[in-house]
Amino acid sequence: MSRIQTVFKTLRAQGRKALIPFVTAGDPSPDHVVELLCAIADSGADVIELGVPFSDPMADGPVIQRSSERALAHGVSTLKILEYVAQFRTRNQHTPHCADGLCQPD
């Protein structure tokens, strides 16, 4: 069972809803992504949705559009995001993360 499935199963058994904050990788600064992920997890997030910035986020609202623009301006790439996740995993092995739109219960 995946980390995400485990979280949703546990929450369902407890009659609770999930707290799934969203953050665009690389915004406000690539230097703070891992620290931000750790702070979010330490603050009680059940799952973290890590947004992958892209150049034409028209389906997103203006706040997420601007965050993608800032992250891209900082040179954030998919490879760099995978490195952030690997660094986060060395410090937190239990809080699931997911790519945009892929946080789905079973």
Secondary structure by P-SEA (a helix, b strand, c coil): ccaaaaaaaaaaaaccccbbbbbcccccccccaaaaaaaaaaacccccbbbbbccccccccaaaaaaaaaaaaacccaaaaaaaaaaaaacccccccccccccccc
